[in-house]
């Protein structure tokens, strides 16, 4: 534990955009470095606890909030409610404020832009020395914004941590792993205790819609030895049987992947675990699939995005082609690795013919699990600037509208030809086709195709292991019983 956090009670908290089987990586990483109190408000709400009361009862010296774009408005609301109860400094961090510093609301005293470990430690040490945050010292802290009366002061950009192996493992001991994150897991691959890890920070690519470069700057990777040791630690501490590589791209660099596979085998972890992760189609070849298969990787998640090379060029800057996507899913099928794929609709300038190519790709390639999304501009991305020039987004907007998921398709929808409300209230960047009935109908058709394909996939997985069916039925019955207590 660092010196400052021994005497200062910093409470870190967040509001989740969606329910996840993993705690917030930003917060458990900060908590590991500083050893401070964490309050997971998403869990508080689920457990019918009052988040305001929970934070106030901690009697904090400082409250720190992290927020993505989707939850930023809600985070401001929570902070304003707390402000009337606590007379302590409020600090905000996370990808949204990093990408969009102009949304720095008056309820916050300080904003941290980028990585938080080194910046927060310096802030805590200053607070410990002076009992408050002094302007003269804040001006010397790199990578923050703070208020000097009515004026907002922005300091120089911080230096990012180069050797991320120097960081401790995320502080999962400070969140309810057993009670929440490892409890009642339902996994189609028979895994009962899955934990997610991050083997890197950032991504070497720069897709037009991705916010990863905003938060992490350049890509930095843990060594294979660090990753294998963390996995071994998790097996011993939590008796896990599955690992999800949560970072943008765990399969690169290839030299590190080979070393990681060797380390996992050396520790015998390939015999104890099932692995899953995110990947990129242009990096998939026979050698990579063979390596992954040798350690029991059972699922890879790809952003295939489109069946049109022109649209892929626009979205991914020419780093990937439709032929790469085809090769990746076919190699995954060959090596027994499930491929989960995401596709994007609503790209500016996308024609009906190009959208049809995406539909045809889904229909004619061996995809196991498929999701269809709407192209969504997030602050800090190239796409945000495009949307801003189209006057579709602005700093004071309701950020809750920036949601990539399309409305869910139900079984009854399979018998419908259209769904008029499909794009209602959404940011839709393909302005030429905004009110085009054929374009909307084709998106709906894609959603129905994905629904059918996914249903077949789920059925195959479930009936391949009937114990999973039993667990699902047991979980549904128990949840229904608990809901009516």
N, C-alpha and C positions, 0 to 999 in steps of 0.2 A: 504494500500500500504506500502510495506517495505521501510525503510529509503533509501537504496541504489538506488532503482528504481525511486525515486522521482527526482534524479538529474542526472541519467545516462540514456541515450536513448538507450536501448537495443531493437533491432528489431529481432524478431523470425520469421523464415520462413521455408517452406517445399515445396517439390515437390511430388505430390501424384502419387501413382502407378496406381490408377484407380479413376474414378469419384464416389463420395460417397454422401449419403444424410446427412452425419454428418461431422462436422469439425474435424480436427486432434486432437484426445484426448490428446496426449502428450503436444501439444502447448497450447491448451486452459486451460489445468491444470496448466502449468507453468505460463501462463499469469495471471491466477486467483491468484496465490501465489505471483507473483512479480508485477502485474499490468503494463505490458509493451506492446509495439506495436506489433501487429501480421500482417503479410502479407501472405495471402494464394495465393501462386503462381499458383496453379491449377485454381483458380477462375480468376486470372489476365489473364491467357492465354485464357480462355474461353471468357472473355469479351474483348479480343483483346487489352489488356493493355501490355505495355512493363515492365516485371518484374524487369529488371535492373534499369530502370528509376524510378520505384516506390520505390525501396529500397534506391536508391541514394538520391531521393528527401526528404526522411525522415531525412537525415543528421545524421545517427546513431553514437553513441559512440562505440558500439559493435554490430556485427551481429552474431546471433546464427542460426545455421542450424540443422534441424533434418532430419534423413533419414533412410529408411528401405533398405534392400539389393537391391531390384529391382531398386531403384532410386539413388543409391549411386554414380555411375559414372556420372549421370546427375547433381547431387549436386556438385560434384567436378568441373565440367565444369562451372556451374553457379558461384561458388566461385572464380574460376580463372578469369572469366570475370569481376567480381566485384573488385577483388584485384587491378586491374589497375586503378580503379576509386575511391577507398576508402582506406585511410591509417589508418585503425582501426583494432583491433583484431577480428579474426574470431574464433568462437567456434562451434564445431560440437558435436551432441549427437544423441541418438536414438539407436534402437535395433542393427543396423549393426555394428557401431563402438564399441558397448558394446560386441558384440559377436566376432568381428574380429579386435582387436586393431592394428594388423599389417598392416591394410589398412589405417592407419592414414596418410593422404596425407600432403605434405609440404605446401599446401595453407592454412591449418588450424593452428592456434596458440595453441589451447587447445582443448582437447576432454573430454567430460563428459561421463563416463561409468555408466550405470544404471539410477536410478531416478535422475531427475534434480533439484527438488525444493531446497533442502538444499544446494547442491553443488553450484548452480548458485547464490544463495543469498550470500554465503560466498565469491565467486569470485567477485561479484558486490561490496560488502563492501570493499574488498581489493583494487579494482580499484578506488573506491571513495576516499579512504584514500591516495593513492599514485599517482593517475593519470595514472597508467599503471600497468601491471602485473609483480611483482617482483619475481624472482626465489626463494628467501628465503621464501616468503609467499606461493607460489604455492606448494612448497614441503610439506607444512603442510595441504593442502586441500586433503581430502581423495576422491578417486574415479575419478582421472583425469590423463590425459597424457598432457605433454607440451614439447615445444622445448627449449632446452638450447644450442643454436648454432646448430651444426649438430647432437647433441645428443637428444634422446627422453627419457624423464624422466616419469616413471610410479609410481604413489603413491599407498598407501594401499587402499584396497577395502573399499568403503563407507559403512556406516551403513544405512540400509533401514528404512523408516518411519514405525514405528510399529502401531501407532494409526492413521490410515488414516482418521478417522472422524475429525481430527484436521484440515484437508485441506478444503479450501473453495470449493464451487461448481465451476465446470469449467466455464471459462469466455466466455460464449456464447455472451455476450453483446459486445465483441470486434471483432466479426466476423459478416458477413452479413446474419444473420439468416432469416429475412423476405425476403430479396432480392434474396437469393440463396437457403439456406437449407430448407426453409419452402415453397418455391415457386414451383408451378406446380408439386407437388408430385402425382405420380400415384401408387396406392396401391390396390392390388386385394381384400383387406379386407375392402375397403370402407373408410379407414383412409385418411384424407386429410392433417393433420399436425402432422407428426411423428417426434419425437426427440429420439436420442439414448443416453443412459446413461451407466456408468460403476459402478457396485455395489461392485467391488473388484479389486484387483491387483494380477495377477498371477493365477496359477492353481495348485490344490493339486496333479495332476497327471503329468506324465513325458513321454509323447509319444515320440517316437524316432525321429519324424520329426518336433516337435513343438518348436518354439523359445521363448515361453512365460516364461519358467524358466530362460532363459538367461537374459531377460530384468527385470523381476520382482523378481527374487529369489524365496522366499517362498510365498505361497498364503496368502493374507491379505484381510479381508472383512470389508466393511462398516456395521455398525449396521443397523438393519431393520428401526429404527427410522430415521436415517440419510437419507436412501434411500427414504422412504415415504415422508419426508419433502422436498427433492429435487424434487420429482415428483410433489408434491403439488405446489411448487414454479414455476415449468415449466408450469403447467396448468394455473396459474394466470398470468404469464408474457407473455406467447406465445400462449395461448388459444389452446393448443395441444389436439389432440384426440387419440394419439397413443404413446406408449413407446416401444422402442427396447432395451432390455438388451444386451449390446454390449460386455460385459466381457465374459471370457472363460466359466464360469459356474455359473450362477446366482442362481441355484436351490440348492446349497450346502453352508453351512451345513443345514441339514433338519430342525433343530431347528430354525435357522435364517429364513428359508423360511416360516415356520409356523407363526413366529412373523411378517414377512413382509406382509403376506396375511392379518393378523389381523389388522395391521396398515393401509393398503390400504383400507380395508373395513371401518375402523373407520373414515377415512377421506372422505369416499364416493367416492373414486377415481375409484373403480370398476364399478361404474355406468357411469363414464365419459370417460373411456379410453378402448382401446384395447391394449393388451400386446403381445410382441413377444420376443424370446430369444434363446440363445444357450443352449444345454443340453447334457447330456451323458446317453446313453442307460442303463447302469448298475445302474443308480440312479432313474430310472423311475419305479414306482409301482402304485398301485391303489390309495394309499394315496396321493402321489405327484400329480397325474393327477387330483384327486378330488380338491385338493388345488388350482391348477393352473386354472382349469375350473371355480372355484368359483369367480375368479377375472377377467374373460374374457381374459385369455391367448388363443390366436387363432393360434399361430404357434410356433413350436419348431424346431430348426435346429440341426441335429445330424451328427457327423462324424462316419458313420457306417463302412466305409473303405473296408470291405471284407466279402465275404460269406464263408471264410475258417477260421476255428479256429486257424490253424497253422500260417496263415498270421497275424491274429489279435494278436496272442501271440508275434510275431516279432514286430509289429508296436506299440502295446499298452502295452507290458510287462505283459501280463496275467491278466490285470485288467478287461477284458471284453470278452464275448463270443458271438457267433452267436445267441445263444438262448436269450441273453440279448437284442440284436438288434431286434429280432422277437417280443419279448414281448413288447418292447417300442413302435414300430410302431402300433401294434395291440391295445395297450391301448390308444394311441393317437387317433386312429380312433374311439374307443369306447366313448371317452370323447369329441369328436368333435374338437380335436386339430389337425391342419394340421402338418404333419411331412415332413420336408425338409431334404434330406439326401445326404451326399457326399460319394463317393466311390473312392478308389485309385487303379490305375493300375501301373505296372512297379516295383513292390517290388522285391528286389533281391531274386532269387531262386523260385519265384512264377511260378508254372507250368501251363500248359494249363488247366488242370483239376481244379486247384484252381481258376483260372480266370473264368472258366465256372461256378463254384459255386457262384461267385459274380453276374454273369449274371442271374443265376437262382434265386438268392435272390431278385434281382430287379423285375424279372418277376412274382414271386409267392407271394410277400408280398404287403400289402396295402400301398404303398408309394405314397405320393401326388406329391412331387416335387423332382427331382433327378438330381444330377450333377456328372459327372465322371471326375476325375483328374489324373494327372501323378505324381508319387511320386517324390518330389523335395527336394534336400538337401540344407538347409540353414545354414549359419555359426552359430556355437555355439551349434548345435544339434548333437546328436549321429550319425544321418544319414550323416552329413557333414564329420565326421571322416571316415565313411565307404566309402563315395564317394572319399575322399582324398586319401585313401589307394588304390583305384581303378584308381587313377590319372585322374579322371574326373573333379575335381574342384581344383582351386589353387588361391592364393591371387590376382593375376594380371588378372584374367579372366573377361570376360564381364558378369557382374552380371545380366544384363537384360535377360540372358538366363534362369535364375532361376525363371521360371513362371509355376505355377501349372496347369493353364488352358490348356486344349487340344483345338485344332481348333474347331470352331463351326460347327455344322451340319446344313445344309440347307434342305429345302423341297426336292430339287432335289437329295440330297445325299441319300434319302430314297430308291431310285431306283438303287443305286450302291452297288456292293458287296464288294468293297474295296476302300481305299483312300491311295495310296502309300506315299503321302507326310505327312501323319498323324503325324509321329514322327520325321520328318526331322528337323535337327538342335537342337534337344532337348537333355537334359541330361537324359539318359535312364539307370537306375541302374541295370535292370535285364539283365545283359550282355549275359547270355545264350540264351535269346530270342530276342536279339537286332535286328537281321535280319530275325526273324522267321515270315513268311508270315501269318501263322495261328494265331499266337498271336496278330499280328497287326490287322488282320481281325476281331478277336473277340473283341478287343477294339472298333473298328469301329461299330461293331454290338451292343455293349453296348451303345455307344453314340446315335445310331439310336433308340434303345429301350427307352432310357431316353427322347429323343426328342418327341417320340410318347406319352409317359406317361405324359410328361409335357404339351403337347398340349391339351390333354384331361382335365388335371387339370385346365389349364388356361381357357379353354372354359366353364367348369362348374362354375368356380368362376365368370367369366364375365357375363354369362347369368343369374346367380343368382341375380345379381345387375346390371341392365341395365344402371344405372347412371354412373357406371365406364366406360362402353363402350363409352358413350357420352363424358366423360372427356378425354378419350384416343384419340378419333377422333378429338376433339377440340384442344388438345395439339399438335397432329401431324400436323394438318392444320396450326395452328399458327406458329409452328417451321418452317414449309416449307415456309410460308409467310415471316417470319423474315429473313430466310436464303437468300431470293431473293430480299430483300430490296435494 
